[in-house]
Amino acid sequence: MIPCGKRAGAAFDRGPRARPDLGRALARFQLSTGFGLAVSPAVITALAAHGPAALWGGLAGATLLSASAVTTETDQGRTARSAP
C-alpha cells in the first residue's frame, strides 16, 4: 500500500461525480484503439495487394471518416452543454 496523505482520498471521492461520462468516454476510446490495432494489419495486407493507390486512398478515406466523427462528436457536445 502506498501512503498518499489525507487529501488523496478526497480527490478520489469527488472525481466520478464531477464527470460521470468520463468512464464511457474512456471505454469508447479503448475499444476504438483496440479494434483499430487488431484490424489494421489485415486491412493493410489486403490493400497492399491492390497497389499503393489503394493504400493511400484507404488512408485518406479513414482519415476523413475519423475527422468527420470527431467533428460530429464535438458539435453534439457543444449543443448539449450550451442548453440550459
Stockholm file with secondary structure:
# STOCKHOLM 1.0

chainA/1-84         MIPCGKRAGAAFDRGPRARPDLGRALARFQLSTGFGLAVSPAVITALAAHGPAALWGGLAGATLLSASAVTTETDQGRTARSAP
#=GR chainA/1-84 SS CCCCCHHHHHHHHHHHHHCTTHHHHHHHHHHHHHHHHHHHHHHHHHHHTTCHHHHHHHHHHHHHHHHHHHHHHHHHHHHHHHCC
#=GC SS_cons        CCCCCHHHHHHHHHHHHHCTTHHHHHHHHHHHHHHHHHHHHHHHHHHHTTCHHHHHHHHHHHHHHHHHHHHHHHHHHHHHHHCC
//
